Amino acid sequence: MLGQKYSVNLTEDAENDIAELMAFYEELVDAESAVKFFDEAMETVANLENLPRTNAVFKDDPDVRKVQMENHKVAIVYLVDDGRFEVIAVRAYHQMQNPTKYQESVRERIRKLHEQA
């Protein structure tokens, strides 16, 4: 259905990732940079309500996508549930993080979500 808005939710893990990245920016740069990061992260997540499938597929799974933040080297990984018109953000990671480690953590978080469902 064209124009259908999706509800967008963050898992507790995704919220923790964003909080950790905020602390990273505050420690390495300053408090203002941390706030700018948080504001952009929230805007990026909120924008997923429209056309969430337009972003890149994460690891060959069409239901798992990632969106790159415009002004930070951070990507947000999320699931798309077309049946419920829902987007669930499961992970936020900085490009400097070990890719094998965050890919494994994404798989683990998705497994955990499916177990809770």
BELKA-V302120 format. One record per helix or strand of 3 or more residues. SS is the DSSP state (H for helix, E for strand). FROM is the first residue (numbers start at 1). LEN is the number of residues. If there is no record, write none. Layout:
BEGIN
ss: [SS & SS]
from: [FROM & FROM]
len: [LEN & LEN]
END
This chain:
BEGIN
ss: [E & H & H & H & E & E & E & E & H]
from: [7 & 12 & 31 & 52 & 56 & 61 & 74 & 86 & 99]
len: [4 & 17 & 19 & 3 & 3 & 8 & 8 & 9 & 18]
END
